[in-house]
Amino acid sequence: MFIGAHVSISKGLAAAVKTAIEMEANTLQFFTRNPRGGKAKELDPRDISRAHTLLEEHNFGPLVAHTPYTINVASAKPEVREFSIRTLKEDLNRIKQMGVPYLVFHVGTHGGQGEEIGINLVCEGLGEILASIPEDTFLLLEGMAGEGTELGYSLRQLGDIIARCDGHPQLGICLDTCHLTGAGYDLTKLEEVKKEIDEEIGLDRVKVLHLNDSMFPVGSRRDRHAKLGEGYVGLNVIKELACDKDFTRIPLILETPNDHEGYAKEIRLVKALCAGN
């Protein structure tokens, strides 16, 4: 099992890895730059080298990077789309330099243009990005809850985007238990949901799972994360997912409303839930 949480890299990648080690994690997720946008900090090769020494010493699994929330490849505004495409290209090159395989991003919002127009714009942008994607990196579409004009809230829609990108081998999926719940997927029927994932996307395309509880019930179209066991997902589902053979092979990332101590408790909790499996 690879379990970790979202942590800051404001003090560098090595410091973030040390934080994860203190939490008893063996993976982590970080923002590539300020989540509200802006220029990324220059990378320090010595910091990256120190980080990878720690990763090897502590048997970490793959790390995960997340783009800023300002990314919107589906935007009707050319300047927003250009910024989004440029930032995704830059961040893919950054994670390559950092030795991080996965870059997660939100598919985008169509802003009233309609889903079909929004998806067309996303696929056009992805075509440009994937044409120059570095080796050993994966761009991951994050499944969303479907708030407002969000795209990527259904497994079919995510599968359609991948198909329109000719099934590019470096295009994958990040699923989120809170988002799936909000979008209408009843995770208490996990085998049914897994079957749909496999049919629409392919389980092998799922590279990362965000492990969060939800403040709102199934089908709410709301994206509000709750601490594990304190929402509508529940610990039984968390256990079933975290211990499932198809998900123990990928990074499980906590994005619950917690501080470092809270994340450490949840990491211990998930490990304990799966201890007998």
C-alpha positions as CSV (number, residue, x, y, z in Angstrom):
1,M,0.0,0.0,0.0
2,F,1.1,3.5,-0.9
3,I,-0.6,6.0,1.4
4,G,0.1,9.7,2.0
5,A,-1.3,13.2,2.1
6,H,-1.2,16.5,0.3
7,V,1.8,18.5,1.7
8,S,3.5,21.8,1.0
9,I,6.8,22.0,-0.9
10,S,7.3,25.7,0.0
11,K,10.5,24.6,1.8
12,G,11.5,22.3,-1.0
13,L,10.8,18.7,-2.1
14,A,13.2,17.1,0.5
15,A,11.4,19.0,3.4
16,A,8.1,17.7,2.0
17,V,9.4,14.1,2.0
18,K,10.6,14.6,5.6
19,T,7.1,15.8,6.6
20,A,5.6,12.7,4.9
21,I,8.0,10.4,6.7
22,E,6.9,12.0,10.0
23,M,3.3,11.2,9.1
24,E,4.4,7.5,8.5
25,A,3.5,8.0,4.8
26,N,5.2,6.4,1.8
27,T,3.9,8.7,-0.9
28,L,2.7,12.3,-1.0
29,Q,1.1,14.9,-3.2
30,F,2.1,18.6,-3.7
31,F,1.1,21.6,-5.7
32,T,3.4,22.4,-8.6
33,R,3.0,26.1,-7.8
34,N,0.7,28.4,-5.8
35,P,-2.8,26.7,-6.1
36,R,-4.2,30.1,-7.1
37,G,-1.7,30.4,-9.9
38,G,1.5,32.4,-10.5
39,K,5.0,31.6,-11.4
40,A,6.6,28.4,-10.2
41,K,9.7,28.5,-8.0
42,E,13.0,27.5,-9.7
43,L,13.9,23.9,-9.0
44,D,17.1,23.1,-7.0
45,P,18.8,20.0,-8.3
46,R,20.5,19.4,-4.9
47,D,17.1,19.5,-3.1
48,I,15.7,17.0,-5.7
49,S,18.7,14.7,-5.1
50,R,18.3,14.9,-1.3
51,A,14.6,14.1,-1.7
52,H,15.3,11.0,-3.8
53,T,17.8,9.8,-1.3
54,L,15.1,9.9,1.4
55,L,12.5,8.3,-0.9
56,E,14.8,5.4,-1.5
57,E,15.8,5.0,2.2
58,H,12.2,4.9,3.2
59,N,10.8,2.8,0.4
60,F,8.4,5.4,-1.0
61,G,6.1,4.7,-3.9
62,P,5.4,7.1,-6.7
63,L,4.8,10.8,-5.8
64,V,2.0,12.9,-7.2
65,A,1.9,16.6,-8.3
66,H,-1.2,18.7,-8.6
67,T,-1.7,21.7,-10.9
68,P,-3.1,25.1,-9.6
69,Y,-6.9,25.5,-9.5
70,T,-6.6,28.3,-12.1
71,I,-6.1,25.8,-14.9
72,N,-9.1,25.7,-17.3
73,V,-8.4,24.2,-20.7
74,A,-12.2,24.3,-21.4
75,S,-12.4,28.1,-21.0
76,A,-14.0,30.3,-23.7
77,K,-11.4,32.9,-23.0
78,P,-8.3,32.4,-25.3
79,E,-5.9,33.9,-22.7
80,V,-7.1,31.5,-20.0
81,R,-6.8,28.5,-22.3
82,E,-3.3,29.6,-23.5
83,F,-2.2,30.0,-19.8
84,S,-3.6,26.6,-18.9
85,I,-1.9,24.8,-21.8
86,R,1.4,26.6,-21.2
87,T,1.2,25.8,-17.5
88,L,0.5,22.1,-18.0
89,K,3.4,21.8,-20.5
90,E,5.7,23.6,-18.0
91,D,4.6,21.5,-15.1
92,L,5.0,18.2,-17.0
93,N,8.6,19.3,-17.7
94,R,9.0,20.2,-14.0
95,I,7.8,16.9,-12.6
96,K,10.1,15.1,-15.1
97,Q,13.1,17.0,-13.6
98,M,11.8,16.2,-10.1
99,G,11.4,12.5,-10.9
100,V,7.7,12.6,-10.2
101,P,5.5,10.5,-12.6
102,Y,2.0,11.9,-12.1
103,L,0.5,15.3,-12.7
104,V,-3.2,15.7,-11.7
105,F,-5.4,18.5,-13.1
106,H,-9.0,19.4,-13.1
107,V,-10.6,18.9,-16.5
108,G,-12.2,22.4,-16.4
109,T,-15.5,24.3,-16.5
110,H,-17.4,25.1,-19.6
111,G,-18.7,28.3,-18.2
112,G,-22.1,28.1,-20.0
113,Q,-20.8,27.2,-23.4
114,G,-22.2,23.7,-23.0
115,E,-20.5,20.4,-22.2
116,E,-19.8,19.4,-25.8
117,I,-18.0,22.6,-26.7
118,G,-16.1,22.5,-23.4
119,I,-15.0,18.9,-24.0
120,N,-14.0,19.7,-27.6
121,L,-11.8,22.5,-26.2
122,V,-10.3,20.2,-23.6
123,C,-9.4,17.6,-26.3
124,E,-7.9,20.2,-28.6
125,G,-5.7,21.4,-25.7
126,L,-4.7,17.9,-24.6
127,G,-3.7,17.1,-28.2
128,E,-1.2,20.0,-28.1
129,I,0.1,19.0,-24.6
130,L,0.4,15.3,-25.2
131,A,2.3,15.9,-28.5
132,S,5.3,17.0,-26.4
133,I,4.8,15.2,-23.1
134,P,8.1,14.0,-21.5
135,E,8.8,10.3,-21.2
136,D,7.9,8.6,-17.9
137,T,5.3,11.2,-17.0
138,F,1.5,10.9,-17.0
139,L,-1.1,13.6,-17.2
140,L,-4.1,12.6,-15.0
141,L,-7.6,13.9,-15.5
142,E,-9.3,14.2,-12.1
143,G,-12.9,13.0,-11.8
144,M,-15.0,15.8,-10.4
145,A,-18.3,16.1,-8.4
146,G,-20.1,18.1,-11.0
147,E,-20.5,21.4,-9.3
148,G,-21.7,24.3,-11.5
149,T,-20.3,23.7,-15.1
150,E,-17.6,21.3,-14.1
151,L,-16.5,18.8,-16.7
152,G,-15.2,15.3,-16.0
153,Y,-17.8,14.4,-13.4
154,S,-18.9,11.1,-15.1
155,L,-16.8,8.1,-15.9
156,R,-18.3,8.0,-19.4
157,Q,-17.2,11.6,-20.0
158,L,-13.6,10.9,-18.8
159,G,-13.5,7.8,-21.0
160,D,-14.8,9.9,-23.9
161,I,-12.0,12.4,-23.5
162,I,-9.4,9.7,-23.4
163,A,-10.9,8.1,-26.5
164,R,-10.9,11.5,-28.4
165,C,-7.2,11.7,-27.5
166,D,-6.7,8.4,-29.3
167,G,-6.1,6.5,-26.0
168,H,-2.8,8.2,-25.5
169,P,-0.8,5.9,-23.2
170,Q,0.4,8.8,-21.0
171,L,-3.1,10.1,-20.3
172,G,-4.6,8.6,-17.1
173,I,-7.2,9.2,-14.4
174,C,-7.2,10.3,-10.8
175,L,-10.4,9.4,-8.9
176,D,-11.6,11.0,-5.7
177,T,-14.0,9.2,-3.3
178,C,-15.6,12.5,-2.3
179,H,-16.1,13.6,-6.0
180,L,-17.4,10.1,-7.0
181,T,-19.9,10.3,-4.2
182,G,-21.0,13.8,-5.2
183,A,-21.3,12.8,-8.9
184,G,-23.7,10.0,-8.0
185,Y,-21.6,6.9,-7.7
186,D,-22.6,4.8,-4.7
187,L,-19.4,3.4,-3.4
188,T,-21.1,1.0,-1.0
189,K,-21.6,-0.9,-4.3
190,L,-17.9,-0.9,-5.1
191,E,-17.9,-3.9,-7.4
192,E,-20.5,-2.2,-9.6
193,V,-18.6,1.0,-9.6
194,K,-15.3,-0.8,-10.4
195,K,-17.0,-2.6,-13.3
196,E,-18.2,0.8,-14.7
197,I,-14.7,2.2,-14.3
198,D,-13.2,-0.7,-16.2
199,E,-15.8,-0.5,-19.0
200,E,-15.7,3.3,-19.4
201,I,-12.0,4.0,-18.7
202,G,-10.1,0.8,-17.9
203,L,-8.9,0.2,-14.3
204,D,-5.3,0.3,-15.5
205,R,-5.8,4.0,-16.4
206,V,-6.5,4.9,-12.8
207,K,-3.1,5.9,-11.5
208,V,-4.0,7.8,-8.3
209,L,-6.9,7.7,-5.8
210,H,-7.8,10.6,-3.5
211,L,-9.1,9.1,-0.3
212,N,-11.6,11.6,1.2
213,D,-14.9,11.4,3.0
214,S,-17.8,13.7,1.8
215,M,-19.9,16.2,3.7
216,F,-22.7,15.7,1.3
217,P,-24.6,12.5,0.1
218,V,-24.5,10.5,-3.1
219,G,-25.6,12.6,-6.1
220,S,-25.4,16.0,-4.3
221,R,-23.0,17.4,-7.0
222,R,-21.2,19.0,-4.0
223,D,-17.4,18.9,-3.4
224,R,-16.8,19.3,0.3
225,H,-14.2,17.0,1.8
226,A,-14.7,15.5,5.3
227,K,-12.3,13.6,7.6
228,L,-12.3,9.8,7.2
229,G,-15.4,8.3,8.8
230,E,-17.1,11.6,9.4
231,G,-19.1,11.9,6.2
232,Y,-21.3,10.1,3.7
233,V,-18.6,7.8,2.4
234,G,-17.9,6.1,5.7
235,L,-15.1,3.9,7.0
236,N,-16.5,0.7,5.6
237,V,-16.1,2.0,2.0
238,I,-12.7,3.5,2.8
239,K,-11.6,0.1,4.1
240,E,-13.0,-1.7,1.0
241,L,-11.3,0.7,-1.4
242,A,-7.9,1.1,0.4
243,C,-7.6,-2.7,0.8
244,D,-8.7,-3.5,-2.7
245,K,-6.0,-5.2,-4.8
246,D,-6.7,-2.8,-7.7
247,F,-6.0,0.2,-5.5
248,T,-3.2,-1.0,-3.2
249,R,-0.9,-0.7,-6.2
250,I,-1.4,3.0,-6.7
251,P,-0.9,6.1,-4.5
252,L,-3.7,6.8,-2.0
253,I,-3.7,10.5,-1.2
254,L,-5.6,12.1,1.7
255,E,-7.0,15.6,1.1
256,T,-9.1,15.7,4.2
257,P,-9.4,18.9,6.3
258,N,-6.5,18.1,8.5
259,D,-3.2,19.3,9.9
260,H,-0.1,17.1,9.8
261,E,-1.1,15.3,13.1
262,G,-4.5,14.7,11.7
263,Y,-3.1,13.2,8.5
264,A,-0.8,11.0,10.5
265,K,-3.8,9.6,12.5
266,E,-5.7,8.9,9.3
267,I,-2.7,7.2,7.7
268,R,-2.4,4.9,10.8
269,L,-6.2,4.4,10.6
270,V,-6.1,3.2,6.9
271,K,-3.1,1.0,7.6
272,A,-4.9,-0.6,10.6
273,L,-8.1,-1.1,8.5
274,C,-6.0,-3.1,6.0
275,A,-3.8,-4.9,8.5
276,G,-5.6,-8.2,8.3
277,N,-6.0,-8.2,4.5
